[in-house]
Amino acid sequence: MSGGSEPLSQGLTGPFNALGWVGMAIKTIYISLPGGFSGYVERTVQGGRCQDASEVVREVLRRMEAAELADELRQLEGAFASGHNRSEPEEDIQVSAWPCR
């Protein structure tokens, strides 16, 4: 991956991905990477961890998205826990139980 930008495919192969990328269309894009990142991509491919630069980028994007989803889940769980532990005044419970009143 030397000399500027290389095409990177954004599609995924395989029948199913846990994050829901089944049947995603492949789109070719061009990106520029600083030397440190392009060197990392080259070492990752040469070391056999990924087949090509596209696979390296796809794996990084999957991990970023999984981390974001995990963070959102932690925030939702925290919001639920704080709301779940909150006591409601009895009149609020009665009003919500009988909306026709």
Helices and strands as residue ranges (DSSP letters): E 6-9, E 28-31, H 35-46, H 53-84, H 90-97
